[in-house]
Amino acid sequence: MSGFEKQRLGRLREVMTGHLERGTISGMVTALSRHGEVQIEALGSTAFGSGTVMAPDSIFRISSMTKPVTAVAAMILLEECRLRLDEPVDGFLPELADRRVLRRIDAQIDDTVPARRPITLRDLLTFTLGYGMVFAEPGTWPIQAAIEEQLGPDGPPQPAGRLVEGGPDEWLARLAALPLIHQPGEGWMYNIGSDVVGVLIERVAGQPFAAFLKERIFDPLGMVDTGFFVPEAAAGRFTTSYGTDPETGVATVYDPPVGGQWNRPPAFCSGAGGLVSTIDDYLAFARMLHNGGRLGAERILSRPAVELMTTDHLTAAQKAAASWVPGGFDDHGWGFGVSVQTRRTDLGSVGTYGWAGGMGTSWATDPREDLIGILLTQGLWSSPQPPPVCLDFWTCAYQAFDD
Protein backbone atom coordinates (compact mmCIF):
# COMPACT_ATOMS: atom_id res chain seq x y z
CA MET A 1 0.00 0.00 0.00
CA SER A 2 1.39 3.38 -0.95
CA GLY A 3 1.06 6.31 1.41
CA PHE A 4 0.15 9.16 -0.88
CA GLU A 5 -1.50 9.83 -4.24
CA LYS A 6 0.90 11.62 -6.58
CA GLN A 7 -1.54 14.09 -8.06
CA ARG A 8 -2.83 15.12 -4.64
CA LEU A 9 0.72 15.66 -3.41
CA GLY A 10 0.92 18.18 -6.24
CA ARG A 11 -1.94 20.03 -4.59
CA LEU A 12 0.15 20.36 -1.41
CA ARG A 13 2.98 21.88 -3.45
CA GLU A 14 0.57 24.21 -5.25
CA VAL A 15 -1.06 25.46 -2.05
CA MET A 16 2.24 25.94 -0.23
CA THR A 17 3.71 27.76 -3.24
CA GLY A 18 0.71 30.08 -3.10
CA HIS A 19 1.70 31.19 0.39
CA LEU A 20 5.20 31.99 -0.87
CA GLU A 21 3.84 33.96 -3.82
CA ARG A 22 1.62 36.01 -1.51
CA GLY A 23 4.70 36.95 0.50
CA THR A 24 3.54 35.68 3.87
CA ILE A 25 6.75 33.65 4.22
CA SER A 26 9.90 33.37 2.12
CA GLY A 27 10.42 29.62 2.25
CA MET A 28 9.66 26.32 3.90
CA VAL A 29 10.62 22.67 4.15
CA THR A 30 7.92 20.01 4.55
CA ALA A 31 7.99 16.31 5.35
CA LEU A 32 5.28 13.66 5.13
CA SER A 33 5.83 10.03 6.08
CA ARG A 34 3.25 7.25 5.70
CA HIS A 35 3.36 3.49 5.08
CA GLY A 36 7.12 3.68 4.49
CA GLU A 37 6.82 6.47 1.90
CA VAL A 38 8.60 9.72 2.77
CA GLN A 39 8.07 12.97 0.88
CA ILE A 40 10.39 15.90 1.66
CA GLU A 41 10.18 19.16 -0.23
CA ALA A 42 11.99 22.49 0.09
CA LEU A 43 10.33 25.58 -1.41
CA GLY A 44 11.30 29.24 -1.68
CA SER A 45 14.39 30.86 -0.21
CA THR A 46 16.01 31.19 3.21
CA ALA A 47 15.21 34.93 3.35
CA PHE A 48 13.16 37.50 1.48
CA GLY A 49 15.22 38.86 -1.40
CA SER A 50 17.84 36.16 -0.89
CA GLY A 51 19.41 34.14 -3.65
CA THR A 52 19.90 31.23 -1.24
CA VAL A 53 17.40 28.55 -2.15
CA MET A 54 15.73 26.69 0.70
CA ALA A 55 17.13 23.16 0.97
CA PRO A 56 16.26 20.00 2.92
CA ASP A 57 19.23 20.67 5.21
CA SER A 58 18.25 24.28 5.97
CA ILE A 59 18.27 25.00 9.70
CA PHE A 60 15.25 26.45 11.55
CA ARG A 61 14.52 27.75 15.03
CA ILE A 62 11.94 25.21 16.20
CA SER A 63 11.01 27.05 19.42
CA SER A 64 8.26 25.09 21.24
CA MET A 65 8.93 21.91 19.29
CA THR A 66 11.80 21.76 21.81
CA LYS A 67 9.30 20.74 24.51
CA PRO A 68 8.78 17.14 23.31
CA VAL A 69 12.57 16.66 23.18
CA THR A 70 12.88 17.86 26.77
CA ALA A 71 10.09 15.52 27.84
CA VAL A 72 11.85 12.55 26.21
CA ALA A 73 15.02 13.44 28.12
CA ALA A 74 13.06 13.40 31.38
CA MET A 75 11.52 10.04 30.48
CA ILE A 76 15.01 8.61 29.95
CA LEU A 77 15.91 9.50 33.54
CA LEU A 78 12.55 8.19 34.73
CA GLU A 79 13.21 4.81 33.12
CA GLU A 80 16.62 4.73 34.80
CA CYS A 81 14.88 5.29 38.16
CA ARG A 82 16.83 8.51 38.70
CA LEU A 83 13.54 10.39 38.73
CA ARG A 84 10.02 9.38 39.78
CA LEU A 85 6.84 10.95 38.50
CA ASP A 86 5.10 11.62 41.80
CA GLU A 87 8.01 12.42 44.08
CA PRO A 88 8.78 16.05 44.98
CA VAL A 89 11.53 17.66 42.94
CA ASP A 90 12.74 19.61 46.01
CA GLY A 91 15.78 17.38 46.45
CA PHE A 92 17.23 18.50 43.11
CA LEU A 93 15.52 21.90 42.93
CA PRO A 94 15.57 23.21 46.53
CA GLU A 95 14.74 26.67 45.20
CA LEU A 96 11.20 25.38 44.59
CA ALA A 97 10.65 23.99 48.09
CA ASP A 98 8.09 25.54 50.46
CA ARG A 99 6.26 27.49 47.76
CA ARG A 100 3.84 30.32 48.41
CA VAL A 101 0.77 30.60 46.18
CA LEU A 102 -1.20 33.68 45.14
CA ARG A 103 -4.49 33.90 47.01
CA ARG A 104 -6.14 34.83 43.69
CA ILE A 105 -4.87 35.57 40.18
CA ASP A 106 -5.59 39.28 40.73
CA ALA A 107 -3.86 39.44 44.14
CA GLN A 108 -0.78 41.47 44.93
CA ILE A 109 2.30 39.26 44.71
CA ASP A 110 2.75 39.24 48.49
CA ASP A 111 -0.86 38.18 49.10
CA THR A 112 -0.17 34.46 49.30
CA VAL A 113 -0.97 31.22 51.09
CA PRO A 114 1.25 28.15 51.59
CA ALA A 115 1.36 25.50 48.86
CA ARG A 116 -0.66 22.47 49.90
CA ARG A 117 1.96 20.07 48.60
CA PRO A 118 5.37 20.04 46.85
CA ILE A 119 5.85 20.21 43.09
CA THR A 120 6.45 16.84 41.38
CA LEU A 121 7.92 15.76 38.06
CA ARG A 122 4.39 14.96 36.87
CA ASP A 123 3.42 18.57 37.58
CA LEU A 124 6.37 19.82 35.52
CA LEU A 125 5.69 17.55 32.54
CA THR A 126 1.95 18.24 32.46
CA PHE A 127 2.39 22.01 33.00
CA THR A 128 0.37 21.92 36.23
CA LEU A 129 3.16 23.09 38.56
CA GLY A 130 1.61 26.53 39.13
CA TYR A 131 3.97 28.60 36.97
CA GLY A 132 3.44 29.53 33.34
CA MET A 133 2.42 32.15 30.83
CA VAL A 134 -0.50 34.39 31.76
CA PHE A 135 -2.70 34.85 28.70
CA ALA A 136 -4.18 38.26 29.46
CA GLU A 137 -3.61 41.82 28.32
CA PRO A 138 -0.38 43.23 29.82
CA GLY A 139 -1.08 44.99 33.11
CA THR A 140 -4.24 43.05 33.86
CA TRP A 141 -2.82 41.50 37.04
CA PRO A 142 0.16 42.35 39.30
CA ILE A 143 1.78 38.94 38.74
CA GLN A 144 2.37 39.79 35.08
CA ALA A 145 4.68 42.70 35.91
CA ALA A 146 6.52 40.54 38.44
CA ILE A 147 7.09 37.78 35.88
CA GLU A 148 8.40 40.27 33.34
CA GLU A 149 10.76 41.79 35.90
CA GLN A 150 12.23 38.42 36.84
CA LEU A 151 12.13 36.47 33.57
CA GLY A 152 11.60 39.04 30.83
CA PRO A 153 8.51 39.57 28.68
CA ASP A 154 6.54 36.73 27.15
CA GLY A 155 7.15 36.23 23.47
CA PRO A 156 9.50 34.42 21.08
CA PRO A 157 12.62 32.78 22.56
CA GLN A 158 15.58 35.06 23.25
CA PRO A 159 18.60 32.86 24.00
CA ALA A 160 20.89 35.91 24.18
CA GLY A 161 18.49 37.72 26.52
CA ARG A 162 19.32 39.67 29.65
CA LEU A 163 20.00 36.51 31.69
CA VAL A 164 22.77 35.51 29.29
CA GLU A 165 25.41 35.70 32.04
CA GLY A 166 23.35 33.98 34.70
CA GLY A 167 22.80 30.46 33.44
CA PRO A 168 20.27 27.92 34.73
CA ASP A 169 20.92 28.52 38.43
CA GLU A 170 20.18 32.24 38.14
CA TRP A 171 17.13 31.56 35.97
CA LEU A 172 15.70 29.18 38.57
CA ALA A 173 16.47 31.60 41.40
CA ARG A 174 14.58 34.33 39.54
CA LEU A 175 11.64 32.00 39.00
CA ALA A 176 11.66 31.00 42.67
CA ALA A 177 11.36 34.68 43.66
CA LEU A 178 7.81 34.55 42.27
CA PRO A 179 4.81 32.99 44.01
CA LEU A 180 2.96 30.17 42.31
CA ILE A 181 -0.09 31.37 40.41
CA HIS A 182 -2.15 28.38 41.50
CA GLN A 183 -1.75 25.38 43.77
CA PRO A 184 0.38 22.54 42.32
CA GLY A 185 -1.77 20.24 40.22
CA GLU A 186 -4.82 22.51 40.00
CA GLY A 187 -4.52 24.04 36.52
CA TRP A 188 -2.56 24.01 33.28
CA MET A 189 -0.22 26.91 32.44
CA TYR A 190 1.95 26.96 29.35
CA ASN A 191 5.69 26.87 28.80
CA ILE A 192 7.67 27.36 32.02
CA GLY A 193 7.41 23.72 33.10
CA SER A 194 9.71 22.64 30.25
CA ASP A 195 12.37 25.15 31.27
CA VAL A 196 12.26 23.82 34.82
CA VAL A 197 12.56 20.26 33.48
CA GLY A 198 15.72 21.29 31.62
CA VAL A 199 17.30 22.54 34.86
CA LEU A 200 16.18 19.37 36.65
CA ILE A 201 17.75 17.13 34.00
CA GLU A 202 21.04 19.01 34.27
CA ARG A 203 21.19 18.53 38.03
CA VAL A 204 20.07 14.89 38.03
CA ALA A 205 22.42 13.91 35.20
CA GLY A 206 25.34 15.91 36.56
CA GLN A 207 26.12 17.36 33.14
CA PRO A 208 24.95 20.31 31.06
CA PHE A 209 21.45 19.93 29.65
CA ALA A 210 22.75 20.41 26.09
CA ALA A 211 25.37 17.69 26.58
CA PHE A 212 22.76 15.25 27.92
CA LEU A 213 20.50 15.81 24.91
CA LYS A 214 23.40 15.32 22.52
CA GLU A 215 24.64 12.15 24.19
CA ARG A 216 21.32 10.45 24.87
CA ILE A 217 19.07 11.64 22.00
CA PHE A 218 20.77 13.56 19.19
CA ASP A 219 23.83 11.39 18.59
CA PRO A 220 21.98 8.04 18.75
CA LEU A 221 19.29 9.33 16.33
CA GLY A 222 21.79 10.98 13.96
CA MET A 223 20.37 14.46 14.66
CA VAL A 224 23.60 16.17 13.62
CA ASP A 225 22.16 19.68 13.15
CA THR A 226 20.03 19.91 16.29
CA GLY A 227 21.23 21.97 19.22
CA PHE A 228 20.97 25.27 21.05
CA PHE A 229 23.06 27.26 18.59
CA VAL A 230 24.28 27.13 14.99
CA PRO A 231 28.06 26.69 14.63
CA GLU A 232 29.89 28.97 12.23
CA ALA A 233 30.43 26.15 9.72
CA ALA A 234 26.66 25.71 9.34
CA ALA A 235 25.66 29.39 9.31
CA GLY A 236 25.17 29.34 5.54
CA ARG A 237 22.26 26.91 6.01
CA PHE A 238 20.57 28.93 8.77
CA THR A 239 17.32 30.67 7.82
CA THR A 240 16.26 34.23 8.65
CA SER A 241 13.47 34.52 11.24
CA TYR A 242 10.67 37.04 10.61
CA GLY A 243 7.97 38.76 12.60
CA THR A 244 5.25 41.04 11.26
CA ASP A 245 4.95 44.78 11.80
CA PRO A 246 1.53 45.11 13.50
CA GLU A 247 0.81 48.45 11.81
CA THR A 248 1.92 47.74 8.25
CA GLY A 249 1.67 43.94 8.08
CA VAL A 250 5.15 43.88 6.52
CA ALA A 251 7.58 41.12 7.44
CA THR A 252 10.44 42.36 9.63
CA VAL A 253 13.59 40.48 10.63
CA TYR A 254 13.34 39.04 14.13
CA ASP A 255 16.63 37.16 14.07
CA PRO A 256 19.26 37.07 11.30
CA PRO A 257 21.27 33.95 10.41
CA VAL A 258 24.58 35.66 11.21
CA GLY A 259 25.15 37.89 14.23
CA GLY A 260 21.87 36.80 15.78
CA GLN A 261 20.82 35.16 19.02
CA TRP A 262 21.48 31.56 17.93
CA ASN A 263 25.04 32.11 16.69
CA ARG A 264 26.72 31.27 19.98
CA PRO A 265 26.03 28.90 22.87
CA PRO A 266 23.52 30.41 25.31
CA ALA A 267 24.19 30.56 29.02
CA PHE A 268 20.70 29.19 29.64
CA CYS A 269 19.57 26.39 27.31
CA SER A 270 15.78 26.65 27.21
CA GLY A 271 14.01 23.31 27.38
CA ALA A 272 10.85 25.14 26.39
CA GLY A 273 11.99 26.74 23.15
CA GLY A 274 15.71 26.97 22.52
CA LEU A 275 16.53 24.37 19.87
CA VAL A 276 17.34 24.66 16.18
CA SER A 277 16.91 21.68 13.86
CA THR A 278 16.38 20.43 10.31
CA ILE A 279 13.62 18.42 8.68
CA ASP A 280 15.69 15.21 8.62
CA ASP A 281 16.69 15.57 12.26
CA TYR A 282 13.20 16.17 13.56
CA LEU A 283 11.76 13.46 11.36
CA ALA A 284 14.20 11.03 12.99
CA PHE A 285 12.96 12.13 16.43
CA ALA A 286 9.31 11.78 15.36
CA ARG A 287 9.93 8.36 13.82
CA MET A 288 11.56 7.19 17.05
CA LEU A 289 8.41 8.06 19.00
CA HIS A 290 6.12 6.59 16.33
CA ASN A 291 8.14 3.35 16.43
CA GLY A 292 7.63 3.00 20.18
CA GLY A 293 10.93 4.53 21.28
CA ARG A 294 13.25 2.88 18.76
CA LEU A 295 14.87 4.03 15.52
CA GLY A 296 16.85 1.35 13.74
CA ALA A 297 19.17 -0.28 16.26
CA GLU A 298 18.87 2.59 18.75
CA ARG A 299 16.31 2.43 21.53
CA ILE A 300 15.76 5.73 23.35
CA LEU A 301 12.64 4.83 25.36
CA SER A 302 10.44 1.80 25.93
CA ARG A 303 7.11 1.56 24.16
CA PRO A 304 5.16 2.00 27.44
CA ALA A 305 7.10 5.18 28.17
CA VAL A 306 6.16 6.63 24.77
CA GLU A 307 2.53 5.64 25.31
CA LEU A 308 2.55 7.33 28.71
CA MET A 309 4.10 10.47 27.26
CA THR A 310 1.54 10.71 24.44
CA THR A 311 -1.56 10.20 26.60
CA ASP A 312 -3.77 13.08 27.74
CA HIS A 313 -3.06 13.52 31.48
CA LEU A 314 -5.24 16.52 32.22
CA THR A 315 -8.44 16.28 34.23
CA ALA A 316 -11.53 18.26 33.30
CA ALA A 317 -10.87 20.54 36.28
CA GLN A 318 -7.28 21.22 35.18
CA LYS A 319 -8.46 22.10 31.69
CA ALA A 320 -11.20 24.35 33.01
CA ALA A 321 -8.64 26.23 35.12
CA ALA A 322 -6.16 26.53 32.24
CA SER A 323 -4.65 29.87 31.29
CA TRP A 324 -4.94 29.39 27.53
CA VAL A 325 -6.93 30.50 24.52
CA PRO A 326 -10.72 30.04 24.87
CA GLY A 327 -11.75 26.57 23.74
CA GLY A 328 -8.15 25.41 23.51
CA PHE A 329 -8.95 22.15 25.29
CA ASP A 330 -12.31 21.42 23.65
CA ASP A 331 -10.75 18.73 21.45
CA HIS A 332 -7.20 18.41 22.79
CA GLY A 333 -5.40 17.50 25.99
CA TRP A 334 -1.80 17.52 27.14
CA GLY A 335 0.59 14.65 27.70
CA PHE A 336 4.26 15.09 28.60
CA GLY A 337 5.51 17.88 26.33
CA VAL A 338 2.94 17.16 23.60
CA SER A 339 -0.63 18.02 22.72
CA VAL A 340 -2.96 15.04 22.31
CA GLN A 341 -6.15 15.06 20.22
CA THR A 342 -9.11 13.83 22.28
CA ARG A 343 -12.05 14.47 19.93
CA ARG A 344 -12.27 14.43 16.16
CA THR A 345 -13.12 17.94 14.99
CA ASP A 346 -10.84 18.05 11.93
CA LEU A 347 -9.08 15.60 9.62
CA GLY A 348 -6.74 14.30 12.34
CA SER A 349 -7.60 11.15 14.32
CA VAL A 350 -8.19 10.88 18.04
CA GLY A 351 -4.82 10.07 19.58
CA THR A 352 -2.82 12.30 17.23
CA TYR A 353 0.01 13.93 19.17
CA GLY A 354 2.65 16.58 18.53
CA TRP A 355 3.22 20.27 18.96
CA ALA A 356 4.06 23.44 17.08
CA GLY A 357 6.61 26.22 17.41
CA GLY A 358 5.53 29.84 17.49
CA MET A 359 8.47 30.81 15.28
CA GLY A 360 6.84 29.01 12.35
CA THR A 361 6.99 25.23 12.79
CA SER A 362 4.53 22.36 13.28
CA TRP A 363 4.75 18.61 13.87
CA ALA A 364 2.16 15.92 14.46
CA THR A 365 2.02 12.14 14.40
CA ASP A 366 -1.27 10.36 13.72
CA PRO A 367 -0.71 6.74 14.83
CA ARG A 368 -4.03 5.52 13.45
CA GLU A 369 -3.14 6.77 9.96
CA ASP A 370 0.57 5.91 10.24
CA LEU A 371 1.25 9.58 9.42
CA ILE A 372 4.05 11.92 10.44
CA GLY A 373 3.95 15.47 9.17
CA ILE A 374 6.40 18.34 9.76
CA LEU A 375 6.28 21.91 8.51
CA LEU A 376 9.25 24.25 8.99
CA THR A 377 8.93 27.95 8.10
CA GLN A 378 10.50 31.17 9.41
CA GLY A 379 7.44 33.31 10.20
CA LEU A 380 6.48 34.03 13.82
CA TRP A 381 2.88 33.29 14.72
CA SER A 382 0.95 36.42 15.66
CA SER A 383 -1.36 34.52 18.05
CA PRO A 384 -1.66 31.07 19.66
CA GLN A 385 -3.96 30.07 16.80
CA PRO A 386 -2.21 28.38 13.82
CA PRO A 387 -1.65 30.64 10.79
CA PRO A 388 -3.23 29.78 7.40
CA VAL A 389 -0.05 28.17 6.06
CA CYS A 390 -0.10 25.69 8.93
CA LEU A 391 -3.81 24.91 8.58
CA ASP A 392 -3.43 24.42 4.82
CA PHE A 393 -0.42 22.14 5.26
CA TRP A 394 -2.39 19.73 7.43
CA THR A 395 -5.45 19.81 5.18
CA CYS A 396 -3.26 19.01 2.17
CA ALA A 397 -1.42 16.27 4.07
CA TYR A 398 -4.60 14.33 4.78
CA GLN A 399 -6.21 14.93 1.38
CA ALA A 400 -3.15 13.35 -0.27
CA PHE A 401 -3.85 9.87 1.17
CA ASP A 402 -3.99 7.08 -1.38
CA ASP A 403 -6.50 4.87 0.47
Summary of the structure (lengths in Angstrom):
residues: 403
radius of gyration: 20.4
end to end distance: 8.1
largest distance: 62.4
contacts: 1401
relative contact order: 0.19
helix: 33%
strand: 19%
